[in-house]
Amino acid sequence: MKNNGYNLWLQYTDIENSTLKKKYLSQIKNIHSFGNSETIKACVEELERGFSGLFGDDYFLDKEASNNVLIIGTISNLNDIHQKNLKEDVLQIKKDGFIIKKIEINGNKKIVITAKTATGVLYGVFRFLRELQTNQPIEQIKIIDSPKVDVRILNHWDNLDRTVERGYAGFSIFDWHKLPDFKDPRYLDYARANASIGINGTVVNNVNSNALILTPMYLEKVKALADIFRPYGLKIYLTARFSAPIEIGGLKTADPLNEDVKNWWNEKVKEIYKYIPDFGGFLVKANSEGQPGPQDYDRNHVDGANMFADALAPFKGIVMWRAFVYSEHNPTDRAKQAYTEFVPYDGKFKDNVIIQVKNGAIDFQPREPFHPMFGAMPNTNLMIEFQITQEYMGGATHLVYQPKLFQEVLEADTYRKGKGSIVAKVIDGSLHNKKLTGVSGVSNIGNDINWTGNHFLQSNWYGFGRLAWNPYLDAKSIADEWLRMTFTNENDFVNPIKNMMIDSRETVVNYMTPLGLHHIMATNHHYGPGPWVGNLSRPEWNPVYYHKANEKGVGFNRTKTGSNATAQYAPEVEEMFNNVSTTPEIYLLWFHHLPWDYKLKNGKTLWNNIALKYQQGVNEAENMISSWNLMEQYVDESRFKEIQMMLNIQYKEAKWWRDSCLLYFQQFSKMKLPDGVEKPNKSLNYFQTLKHPYAPGIKSQW
Ligand SMILES: CO[C@H]1[C@H](O)[C@@H](O)[C@H](O)O[C@@H]1C(=O)O
């Protein structure tokens, strides 16, 4: 049968190593489950699904067996003897954490999967299945693991008409037209996939929000989804359009300090909780890119966020208030606006507000320095937002393994409480002892059969979830797990392809935006190169705003002699970025405008370095094809070929990037290309923005 990738990393294919399979089977003779909640039922179903796949025809349960059995249930539902045995271990788990442990009671061996909550048990079940999928020994199994972050959430930029803003994997999986009556089985698989990596929340509609989602007709539909997701520990959240009281409430204003407006939201929230008693709360994009917000009424973000917080607090709901704000009021440097608008209000937001900050201060570039807001608001809850979908990284066509990018950000040192104050500590709340923490990711999921448009980009959904659970994990080991579960345990496949994935992030930086260049993608749709003049309606929608190339040089001076964005970092970081010789070269042109003949550490000119990086990126994209071509024997035909075709497009487009950027910048540098860099193919009209025939992922017209 063709493998169409629908089963993601939950392939549960027959374990190839027959000795290992036998060993597993001898230790799992029966499943004893305790408790009968929907979640515990889901645990048993998942185990059965997993076992029948992994063990194939050899799978059968011996209903009589009491030795070598699997015990499933929350700790309070297990019998006394089990509870006693696990007393010490239970002290180590937090929140939805779990224990998987081999124990022996009266000569009977058991593997216990338990937790304080049923959702924790489910996480343990998926973890146990992962151990089998990746062929780990289970004789002495003892795994105790807890999430380090509270809210681990996907943000779907899905519109009610099923288009997906910046989505490249088809239409939205949420079929609002057929809901609530038609419950697509895919909703359940979506919940399973999320639960398997510990994702516990989802915002099902776009931050560029449509107020209709808050009307009864839509709330019925949202409720249907919530009911399907609930057993999997997946909470539903919605975006709240700030002007909803006017649009669907008939009020004349949405002023957050107006009593009628407050009452309207209070009532609306009550209504939502009638449909969905465990509703998670709101995500709000306000006063950004034309969205309505409190500033329309001369109020500030605190006024706006706290209004929602008050309405949600009685139900324990939260408000994720986005810090991605920029507007024409800040013409010198868009990178500074979020910090300027939020940091002065530190400590003013209510406890159930969490400020959602993109990983960098501009916008999900292939590489950005960490956002200066991380660590700068010690008295405010603050979460990180990553973009799993690849708005600025070739849509779903380019293989870019993003956990490497996520890890780079999480490991960056903010120095806010001295050396070692890394972003991960801000995010898990340990740096400033935060009560509410979160990690969000803009989903790359659509209704394509393989969910993410490209088989390999499933790893970004997977890796996002793993890092949200534990922001200290290593991207390489995540890739290892994912490859084994998704394809095969053959080391001759896993090792080279893992390296290919790990290197893919630097490759995309090389062929798109080396040495700190950024936002030079084609204007509006952001697919392909476009360093030339783009959308003129606003300066910061124009790539020339970001690279500032002229005869004298290239780069954005953000030091104290320029926009002074560096001043938004802790003094140690500020100093490092202000000084060109201590700025890591990967961020050079992010912070400095430098002459074309400026010498880098390798003694070569800036121009030559730029050119060589573009070439390197192309070479690496070509090498990905050769690495993949050696793997035919390990992968089913359909996935092998689909990936191969994608890699060929990526290589073609890497050349497109190299040629257009070098030809464009050469007009200013007026320097020759160094040896080793292929001559751009001038016959193509490169200085034109790609007119995409159907423009996937275009911005919606709100
Ligand atoms: C949802 O809108 C998006 C917009 O499409 C995108 O180009 C930009 O990256 O960010 C916005 C945001 O994050 O709000």
Ligand as a Chemical Component Dictionary entry (heavy atoms), coordinates in Angstrom:
data_LIG
# 
_chem_comp.id                   LIG 
_chem_comp.type                 NON-POLYMER 
_chem_comp.pdbx_formal_charge   0 
_chem_comp.three_letter_code    LIG 
# 
loop_
_chem_comp_atom.comp_id 
_chem_comp_atom.atom_id 
_chem_comp_atom.alt_atom_id 
_chem_comp_atom.type_symbol 
_chem_comp_atom.charge 
_chem_comp_atom.model_Cartn_x 
_chem_comp_atom.model_Cartn_y 
_chem_comp_atom.model_Cartn_z 
_chem_comp_atom.pdbx_ordinal 
LIG C1 C1 C 0 -1.503 36.959 10.650 1  
LIG O1 O1 O 0 -0.857 38.038 10.050 2  
LIG C2 C2 C 0 0.516  37.912 9.841  3  
LIG C3 C3 C 0 0.920  38.292 8.433  4  
LIG O2 O2 O 0 0.278  37.495 7.478  5  
LIG C4 C4 C 0 2.398  38.050 8.283  6  
LIG O3 O3 O 0 2.859  38.524 7.066  7  
LIG C5 C5 C 0 3.207  38.649 9.377  8  
LIG O4 O4 O 0 4.236  37.758 9.493  9  
LIG O5 O5 O 0 2.654  38.565 10.643 10 
LIG C6 C6 C 0 1.292  38.779 10.821 11 
LIG C7 C7 C 0 1.004  38.454 12.268 12 
LIG O6 O6 O 0 1.791  37.730 12.864 13 
LIG O7 O7 O 0 0.023  38.916 12.802 14 
# 
loop_
_chem_comp_bond.comp_id 
_chem_comp_bond.atom_id_1 
_chem_comp_bond.atom_id_2 
_chem_comp_bond.value_order 
_chem_comp_bond.pdbx_ordinal 
LIG C1 O1 SING 1  
LIG O1 C2 SING 2  
LIG C2 C3 SING 3  
LIG C2 C6 SING 4  
LIG C3 O2 SING 5  
LIG C3 C4 SING 6  
LIG C4 O3 SING 7  
LIG C4 C5 SING 8  
LIG C5 O4 SING 9  
LIG C5 O5 SING 10 
LIG O5 C6 SING 11 
LIG C6 C7 SING 12 
LIG C7 O6 DOUB 13 
LIG C7 O7 SING 14 
# 
